[in-house]
Amino acid sequence: MWYPTVTLRAMSDQLVPGHSYASGAEELWALVIASFSGWEQRINQAAEAAGLSPVSAWALVQLDPEAPVSQKELAARLKCNPSTVVDPTDRLEQAGLVVRRPNPDDRRVNVLMVTTRGAKVRKDLIARLLEPPDSFRRMPAGDQARFREAMRETVSGSTSRSARRRGKPHRT
């Protein structure tokens, strides 16, 4: 995984040197990208602690222990070609973190089931990966709630019910 690394010296510094933002939305997007500067290091460290590659670790995180899925469904979650998940799932199976079983609804298809050990490793990975940065912890609760709402809208592509109730238009 590669993510651009941006070092911020001060909030007033340009995130993209020599560029004037065309809009507040463009600057916001640059700030979101900058917020991921430590993600690669975080996923690498968490994966190493679990004895996994970063790709296998992220594949395990995407598997729900309560809902087995096919490799094709896992590939859709990872937004990749189904053949791409073969190696990471083989490694997860070799490590005893998942097992392949015939789908009871269609025995031609195998599903990936997270083992008890896999569920524990997955839980530890999620705890490490989703540990909020200090800057998020210091943010006032109201600001956190507004930021979560804005990010949910961004990810879902729709305006939230609370924003519609306030009569605020969906802006792009």
BAKEGU-778750 format. One record per atom (N, C-alpha, C, O): residue in one letter; x, y, z. Coordinates in steps of 0.02 Angstrom, whole numbers, plus 50000, padded with zeros to 5 digits. Atoms other than C-alpha are relative to their C-alpha. Layout:
! BAKEGU-778750
AXYZ;...
This chain:
! BAKEGU-778750
M500424994150000;M500005000050000;M500445006150000;M500945006550036;W499624993850001;W500645017249958;W499515005750011;W498995006049979;Y500394994049988;Y499935033350027;Y500495005850001;Y501055005250026;P499544994350001;P500685050449999;P500155002250072;P499705002550114;T499804997549935;T501655056750148;T500075007549996;T500455010149955;V499984992749999;V501385074950188;V500205002050070;V499894999850119;T499804997549935;T502285083650329;T499735007050008;T499845011449965;L500284993449987;L501365098450403;L500435003550052;L500515001150108;R499614996049952;R502465111650484;R499555004450040;R499665005450100;A500474995749966;A501035123150527;A499354999849960;A499364998449900;M500655000450033;M499185123750486;M499955004749940;M499575003449894;S500054995250055;S499465138750371;S500414997949939;S500335000849885;D499595002250057;D500735129550260;D499574996749947;D499064993549962;Q500325003450056;Q500195123750090;Q500144992550004;Q500714990550018;L499905007250002;L499935104950082;L500294997949933;L500654992949928;V499735001250066;V500345105549897;V500375006449981;V500075011249959;P499614993950011;P501765118049876;P499885003049931;P499874999649880;G500094996450062;G501455131249744;G499324999349969;G499215001649913;H500675001050027;H499625126549721;H499515004350038;H499525004650100;S500554996449969;S498135137749754;S499384995749993;S499204993749938;Y500595004350002;Y496615127749801;Y499445003349962;Y499295009249971;A500554997550041;A495185129649680;A499365000950041;A498915004650022;S500604999649958;S493915127349820;S500174997650070;S500694994550082;G499935002549932;G493705123850003;G499974992450000;G500314989150040;A500045007350004;A493235106049954;A500664997049979;A500864991750005;E499355002550021;E494895103849865;E500505000250058;E500884995550067;E499554999549943;E495845109950018;E499834994850053;E500274991750083;L500215005149952;L494805098650130;L500254993149979;L500504989350020;W499765006450024;W495235083750020;W500754999350011;W500984993950031;A499285000249988;A497085088150032;A500144998750074;A500614995050090;L499915001249928;L496915088550222;L499834992750018;L500184989750060;V500175007149987;V496055071450223;V500584995649978;V500784991150015;I499435003950024;I497485064350118;I500595000650049;I500904995650066;A499454998949952;A498755072150237;A499904996250065;A500384994150097;S500155003449937;S497875064150385;S500204992649997;S500254989450050;F499805007050007;F498385046950316;F500754999049999;F500994993549983;S499275000550006;S500245050550326;S500304994350042;S500824991750023;G499735005449959;G500505037550464;G499674993249988;G499854988450022;W500385006250010;W499325024150396;W500454994249978;W500394988750005;E499585005450025;E500625014050301;E500434997050055;E500494990950062;Q499595002449944;Q501765012950452;Q499564996350051;Q499774991250077;R500465003249952;R500275008450563;R499804993049976;R499844988350015;I500215006550025;I499664994250451;I500594995249998;I500524989350012;N499415004350001;N501434987650429;N500174997550069;N500324991550078;Q499845002149931;Q501754987350617;Q499484995250027;Q499664990350059;A500535004449975;A500064979550658;A500054993249967;A499974988050000;A499945006350037;A500294966250523;A500604996150026;A500554990050037;E499405003349976;E502064962350582;E499884997050070;E500104991450084;A500145002549933;A501464960550762;A499564993749998;A499604989450042;A500435005950008;A500174947950700;A500334994549960;A500044989149951;G499655005050040;G501464938650594;G499714999449930;G499744994049900;L500325000150065;L500574943450433;L500295005449955;L500625010049978;S499854994650046;S500894953450277;S499455005350008;S498915003650032;P500534995049997;P499944969950269;P499384998149960;P498824999549981;V500575002050042;V498844962950130;V499594994650035;V498984994950036;S500365005249965;S498404947250229;S499655002850062;S499095000850078;A500304996949941;A498084957750385;A499375003749982;A498855003050015;W500584996250020;W496894969250293;W499444995349975;W498854996649985;A500505004950022;A496024954150213;A499654997050061;A499044996250061;L500305002849939;L495754946750388;L499525005150032;L498985003250055;V500434994849971;V495044963350450;V499345000349963;V498825001649993;Q500604999650041;Q493784962750307;Q499554993950006;Q499014993849977;L500415006049991;L493134945550359;L499625000450066;L499925001450119;D500425000049940;D491684945150482;D499974992950027;D499744988449992;P500025006849972;P491864930150600;P499304996950002;P499234990850005;E500695002449995;E489964928850606;E499684998949931;E499124996349928;A500305000450067;A489674929250417;A500524997949948;A500835002249918;P499525002450050;P490764918250305;P499845002849931;P499265003749913;V500094997450068;V491044924950129;V500454996249952;V500944993149973;S499585003050051;S491744918449967;S500605004549986;S500615010350006;Q499424995950019;Q493424924149901;Q499785005549952;Q500065011049952;K500264994950046;K492454933349766;K499705005950039;K499815011750021;E500294994749958;E491494943049900;E500555003850037;E500515009950044;L499444996649967;L493114946649993;L500345004749951;L500525010349968;A499684995850052;A493874953249831;A499595006349989;A499875011749979;A500434994150009;A492374964849811;A500105004850058;A500125010950048;R499884995749942;R492664971449988;R500675003549994;R500755009350014;L499324997350007;L494504974149949;L500085004049935;L500605007049923;K499994996450064;K494064981649779;K500584997749955;K500965001849930;C499485002850042;C495204969949684;C499734994049962;C499164992049973;N500185005850039;N495154955449563;N499984993850046;N500414993350089;P500035005949956;P494624938849644;P500654995950001;P500814992950053;S499385003949999;S496264930649591;S500525003150047;S500974999750070;T499534996549957;T497184943649696;T499954997850073;T500444998350110;V500085002049930;V496474936949860;V500224992850014;V500224990750072;V499815007049990;V497064919049832;V500604999450046;V500584995750095;D499395000449960;D498814921649903;D499895002150073;D500084998450118;P500104998149930;P498304931550058;P499544995250039;P499664993850098;T500445004749964;T496894919350099;T500354993350010;T500234990050061;D499595006149989;D498074904550073;D500435000950063;D500484996450105;R499574998749942;R499244912650200;R499605000250065;R499834997850116;L500434999849940;L497814915950322;L499804992850019;L499764991250079;E500185006949986;E497304897750305;E500594996250029;E500524992450077;Q499395003349975;Q499094891550330;Q500155002050072;Q500424998150111;A499884997549932;A499194902250488;A499464997850049;A499504999250108;G500545002349956;G497604894250555;G499515005450020;G499165004850070;L500444994449983;L496644910650551;L499334999649963;L498835002449985;V500625001350037;V495344905450421;V500014992949975;V500544989749969;V500075006550033;V494694889250347;V499525001049942;V499085005349943;R500465000050057;R493854886150180;R499524994250009;R499734988650024;R500515005149995;R492224876650186;R499515000849942;R499415006449918;P500514999350052;P490924872650054;P499415004250025;P499195003550082;N500584995949984;N489514885350051;N499394995450005;N499254991749958;P500595004549994;P487964876350118;P499465001349948;P499084996949932;D500514998350050;D486894885549989;D500224998249929;D499804997449885;D499735001650066;D488034881649841;D500674996650010;D501185000050016;R499405003749983;R489314867949869;R500565000749948;R501124998449959;R499484998750049;R490254873149711;R500465005750022;R501005006649995;V499634994149976;V490844888549805;V500234998950072;V499854996750115;N499745000349932;N491974888649957;N499925006850033;N499965012050000;V500034993749962;V491744901650093;V500585000050050;V500834994850071;L499474999049951;L493064908650209;L499695001050068;L499275005450078;M500264999549932;M492694905950392;M500585001750046;M501104998550044;V499494997949953;V493694914850527;V500004995150059;V499474993650087;T499945004649944;T494344902850659;T499985003950066;T500005010150066;T499994996849934;T494304906450846;T500645004150007;T500635009850031;R499364996449997;R496144911150837;R500005006049953;R500255011349970;G500054994550049;G495814921650682;G499595005850026;G499755011650014;A500424994749972;A494444931150773;A500395004150051;A500305010250054;K499604996349950;K495654935650913;K500525004449964;K500605010249982;V499504996150037;V497024941150791;V499665005949966;V499925011449966;R500384994750034;R495724951050693;R499815005650049;R499895011550034;K500194995149949;K495104959650851;K500605004350020;K500545010450027;D499394996349983;D496894964450898;D500215004749943;D500415010449956;L499834995850057;L497224970950722;L499555006249997;L499785011849989;I500474994450003;I495654981550723;I500145005150055;I500125011150044;A499854995449944;A496094988750894;A500615004349983;A500615010349996;R499394996250018;R497824993850831;R499875004849942;R500105010549943;L500104996050060;L497235000350663;L499515005850011;L499595011249982;L500504994949990;L495745010250726;L500115004350063;L499675008250082;E499834995849943;E496595017950877;E500045007249975;E500455008849933;P500014993150026;P496195036450852;P500655003750016;P500945002850069;P499414995849985;P497645048550837;P499835004950056;P499245006550067;D500104995349945;D497875060650981;D499615006149978;D499205008850016;S500354994150024;S497245074950873;S499244998949998;S498855003550009;F500715001549999;F495555066150858;F499754999750072;F499205002150087;R500205000549930;R495505062551045;R499915007050031;R499485008050073;R500044993249972;R495805081051084;R499435004049971;R499245009150000;M500554996350033;M494415086650967;M499384999850045;M499204994550069;P500614999949960;P492855092251062;P499474995249971;P499444994249911;A500505005050020;A491425079551057;A499545002649945;A499384998949899;G500444997250051;G490305091150956;G500345000449932;G500024999049881;D499634999750063;D491655093650825;D500094992949972;D500044991949912;Q499945007050022;Q491935074750819;Q499354997849966;Q499364994749913;A500665002050028;A490065072150789;A499885003149932;A499654999749886;R500104996750065;R490005085050648;R500474997149947;R500274996149890;F499525002850047;F491575077850568;F499784993049979;F499814991249920;R500265006850017;R490865059950579;R499425000549951;R499404996749902;E500584999250043;E489245065850499;E500225002049929;E499974999349880;A499764997950066;A490175074650358;A500354994349965;A500264993449904;M499645005650031;M491275059450327;M499524994549979;M499614991449927;R500515004950020;R489765047750327;R499675002149935;R499564998049891;E500304997450062;E488965058950195;E500484999149942;E500274997149887;T499505000650053;T490575058850095;T500064992849976;T500074991549916;V499925007050018;V490755040050100;V499374997149968;V499424993349920;S500625002850027;S488925036250067;S499765003549937;S499395000749897;G500214996250058;G488695049849937;G499315003150007;G499025005349958;S500664997149990;S487085056050015;S500015004750061;S500475004550102;T500074995449944;T486525069550135;T499684996550059;T499214992650050;S500275003249941;S486195064150313;S499315002750017;S499125008149996;R500674997949978;R484465064950390;R500035006350042;R499615010750035;S499964994149957;S485045077550519;S500145006349959;S499885011649975;A499874994150043;A485725089150383;A499375001949962;A499235007849954;R500634998550035;R484085087650287;R499515003350047;R499155007950028;R500464997049951;R483105091550447;R500195007350013;R499755011550024;R499784993249989;R484155107250469;R499905004249938;R500005010349939;G500134996450062;G483715111850290;G500635002049963;G500625006649922;K499384998450034;K485515111950232;K500054996049936;K499954989949936;P499945003650064;P485765107750049;P500644995849999;P501134997250033;H499425004350011;H486955094049997;H500455003749950;H500255005049894;R499534996350042;R488485103049927;R500574995549979;R500784991150016;T499435003850024;T489865095849821;T500605004449993;T501145002149973;
